[in-house]
Each structure stands twice: as structure tokens, then as C-alpha cells.
Amino acid sequence: MTTLKSNVPIVGFAAFSGTGKTTLLTAIIPLLKQRGYRIAMVKHAHHQFDIDQPGKDSYELRKAGADQMLVASRKRWALMVENTDDTHDPSLQDLINRLDLTATDIILVEGFKAEAFPKIELHRSAVKSDFMYPADNNIIAIASDKTLDTPEHITLLNINDPVQIADFIVANIIGTHSR
């Protein structure tokens, strides 16, 4: 397992489906934005997905065979790239290499739990699942809805307190990263 290379700090949110990764991230991102941080977000999808809609020009051009489809307006732009090798997911490193890191203060990652980079494991009592931290030495914190007896090197956070988690990210990820 190779450690990611980036001059921008990275932290992941790892959990089993139904734990609330996206819900928590939608609460944390505005808190980091209020503090002036520029955020890049990488999310793993376990299935085929489209961001454009059938019938739209960009969708039809991509489906006609364009390997890369860039759509732009004055408000935003998006680049869709067709993977030529669909036998495996792209690596997180490959995706990070495509980001504009000059406009980024932190990279937040949802998923990619098998890759080696700092992660916050999410755990809810209602979601019956095993902990990942015993097998993953990249887990730096656990955000849970119950008190846990965690190893000394793993910080316990309250999954229902996004401010506490944002503070942890600022102090332990952004604050310790030298550019």
C-alpha cells in the first residue's frame, strides 16, 4: 500500500454504507469554508454514474464517443472522462493528480478506505459493523455516537458534533501540514 503524495493536506471519511458520511461532510464543509479554507472533495462511487442528463448535448456527445467531455459556463465547468480500463477503479492518487492544488487548502475524501492516507472512521450504533481501525493504521480518529475505548493514538470524536470534527481537522490535518 503506497502512501499518497500531495502538497495539500488530505483527510478521508471512511465508514460502511448508511453511517452518514455524506451527511456529516455536508455539515463540515461549510464550517471549513467559513474559516476561509478552499476545499477539494473526492468521492468514490460504487456504481456507474452520470452527472449530465440524457438528452443534454454534453451527454449525447460523450455517449457518441468523446473520451473527455468538458462543459463550461461562467458559473462552473466540469470534465467527464471515460475510463478506458473499466476493470478497476482509478486510484485516489490518479484523481488527486487531476485536481487544481493551487486553488486548494485541503482535500476531503469520501470512501477509498483501502488506500493509505489519514482517515476519520465513522461509526454509528444503529449501523452494525466492525471497526476498521484495528486493520488500518491510517485511522487517526473515530467519530462515533457512543463512548468507545480507543487506542491512545486514535482521537475519539462525536459524530453528531461537526464543529468538533472541523476543529480536529484544522488542528491536526491543516495545522500540521507544511507546504
C-alpha positions as CSV (number, residue, x, y, z in Angstrom):
1,M,0.0,0.0,0.0
2,T,1.6,3.3,-1.2
3,T,1.1,6.5,0.8
4,L,-0.5,9.3,-1.2
5,K,1.7,12.2,-2.4
6,S,0.3,15.7,-2.2
7,N,1.5,19.1,-1.1
8,V,-2.1,19.7,0.1
9,P,-3.3,18.1,3.3
10,I,-5.7,15.1,2.9
11,V,-8.2,13.5,5.2
12,G,-10.7,10.8,4.5
13,F,-14.0,9.8,5.9
14,A,-14.3,6.0,6.0
15,A,-17.4,4.0,7.0
16,F,-19.8,1.4,5.9
17,S,-22.8,2.4,3.9
18,G,-25.6,4.1,5.9
19,T,-23.3,5.6,8.5
20,G,-23.8,9.1,7.3
21,K,-20.5,10.1,5.5
22,T,-22.2,12.5,3.1
23,T,-24.5,14.0,5.7
24,L,-21.5,14.7,8.0
25,L,-19.4,16.1,5.2
26,T,-22.3,18.5,4.2
27,A,-22.1,19.8,7.7
28,I,-18.3,20.1,7.9
29,I,-17.6,21.7,4.6
30,P,-19.5,25.0,5.3
31,L,-17.7,25.2,8.7
32,L,-14.3,24.9,7.0
33,K,-15.4,27.4,4.3
34,Q,-16.4,29.9,7.0
35,R,-12.8,29.7,8.2
36,G,-11.6,30.6,4.7
37,Y,-10.4,27.2,3.6
38,R,-10.6,26.2,-0.1
39,I,-11.8,22.6,-0.3
40,A,-11.4,19.9,-2.9
41,M,-13.7,16.9,-2.5
42,V,-13.1,13.4,-3.9
43,K,-15.9,10.9,-3.6
44,H,-15.8,7.3,-4.5
45,A,-18.9,5.8,-6.2
46,H,-19.5,2.1,-6.2
47,H,-21.5,2.1,-9.3
48,Q,-21.8,3.7,-12.7
49,F,-22.9,7.3,-12.6
50,D,-23.6,10.3,-14.8
51,I,-23.5,13.9,-13.9
52,D,-25.2,15.0,-17.0
53,Q,-28.6,14.0,-18.2
54,P,-29.7,12.0,-21.3
55,G,-30.8,14.4,-23.9
56,K,-28.3,17.2,-22.9
57,D,-25.7,18.0,-25.6
58,S,-22.8,17.1,-23.3
59,Y,-24.3,13.7,-22.5
60,E,-25.0,12.9,-26.2
61,L,-21.5,14.0,-27.3
62,R,-19.9,11.8,-24.6
63,K,-22.1,8.8,-25.5
64,A,-21.2,9.4,-29.1
65,G,-17.6,8.5,-28.3
66,A,-15.8,11.5,-26.8
67,D,-13.2,10.2,-24.3
68,Q,-13.2,13.5,-22.4
69,M,-16.1,16.0,-22.3
70,L,-15.6,19.4,-20.8
71,V,-18.6,21.5,-20.2
72,A,-18.2,25.2,-19.2
73,S,-20.2,28.2,-18.4
74,R,-19.4,31.4,-16.5
75,K,-20.7,29.7,-13.3
76,R,-18.8,26.4,-13.4
77,W,-17.1,23.8,-15.5
78,A,-17.0,20.0,-15.4
79,L,-14.8,17.5,-17.0
80,M,-16.1,14.0,-17.6
81,V,-13.5,11.4,-18.5
82,E,-14.4,7.9,-19.7
83,N,-12.1,5.3,-18.2
84,T,-10.6,3.1,-20.9
85,D,-9.9,0.4,-18.4
86,D,-13.1,-0.3,-16.5
87,T,-11.8,-3.4,-14.7
88,H,-10.7,-1.4,-11.7
89,D,-11.4,1.9,-10.0
90,P,-9.0,4.8,-10.6
91,S,-6.6,5.2,-7.7
92,L,-7.0,8.1,-5.3
93,Q,-3.5,9.3,-6.3
94,D,-4.5,9.5,-10.0
95,L,-7.6,11.5,-9.1
96,I,-5.7,13.9,-6.8
97,N,-3.2,14.5,-9.6
98,R,-6.1,15.9,-11.7
99,L,-7.1,18.5,-9.1
100,D,-6.0,22.1,-9.2
101,L,-4.0,22.0,-6.0
102,T,-3.0,25.7,-6.4
103,A,-6.6,26.5,-5.5
104,T,-6.9,24.1,-2.6
105,D,-6.1,24.2,1.1
106,I,-7.5,20.7,2.0
107,I,-8.7,17.6,0.2
108,L,-11.6,15.8,1.8
109,V,-12.1,12.2,0.6
110,E,-15.3,10.1,1.0
111,G,-14.5,6.4,0.5
112,F,-11.3,4.9,-0.8
113,K,-11.0,3.2,2.6
114,A,-8.4,0.6,1.2
115,E,-5.9,3.4,0.4
116,A,-3.2,4.7,2.7
117,F,-3.9,8.2,3.8
118,P,-5.2,9.8,7.1
119,K,-8.8,8.9,7.8
120,I,-11.5,9.5,10.3
121,E,-13.6,6.4,10.8
122,L,-17.3,7.0,11.3
123,H,-19.3,4.6,13.5
124,R,-22.9,4.7,14.5
125,S,-24.5,2.3,17.0
126,A,-27.5,1.8,14.6
127,V,-25.2,0.5,11.9
128,K,-24.0,-2.8,13.0
129,S,-20.4,-3.0,11.5
130,D,-17.0,-3.9,12.6
131,F,-14.4,-1.3,13.3
132,M,-11.8,-0.6,10.6
133,Y,-9.1,0.8,12.8
134,P,-7.6,-2.5,14.0
135,A,-6.7,-3.4,10.4
136,D,-6.0,0.2,9.2
137,N,-3.1,2.1,10.8
138,N,-4.2,5.2,8.8
139,I,-7.2,5.8,11.0
140,I,-6.3,8.9,13.1
141,A,-9.7,9.4,14.7
142,I,-13.1,7.7,15.2
143,A,-16.3,9.8,15.1
144,S,-19.0,7.9,16.9
145,D,-22.3,8.3,18.7
146,K,-21.2,6.4,21.7
147,T,-18.2,6.4,24.1
148,L,-15.5,4.0,23.0
149,D,-12.3,2.7,24.4
150,T,-10.0,3.6,21.6
151,P,-6.2,3.2,21.4
152,E,-4.1,6.1,22.6
153,H,-3.1,7.2,19.1
154,I,-6.7,7.5,17.9
155,T,-8.8,10.5,18.9
156,L,-12.4,9.9,19.8
157,L,-14.8,12.5,18.3
158,N,-18.6,12.9,18.5
159,I,-20.1,12.1,15.1
160,N,-23.0,14.4,16.0
161,D,-20.7,17.4,16.6
162,P,-19.5,18.7,13.2
163,V,-17.8,21.7,14.9
164,Q,-15.7,19.4,17.0
165,I,-14.7,17.4,13.9
166,A,-13.9,20.6,11.9
167,D,-11.8,21.8,14.8
168,F,-9.9,18.5,14.8
169,I,-9.3,18.7,11.0
170,V,-8.0,22.3,11.3
171,A,-5.7,21.5,14.3
172,N,-4.5,18.0,13.3
173,I,-4.6,18.0,9.5
174,I,-4.4,21.5,8.1
175,G,-2.4,23.0,11.0
176,T,0.4,20.3,10.9
177,H,0.8,20.3,7.1
178,S,3.8,22.2,5.7
179,R,3.5,23.3,2.1
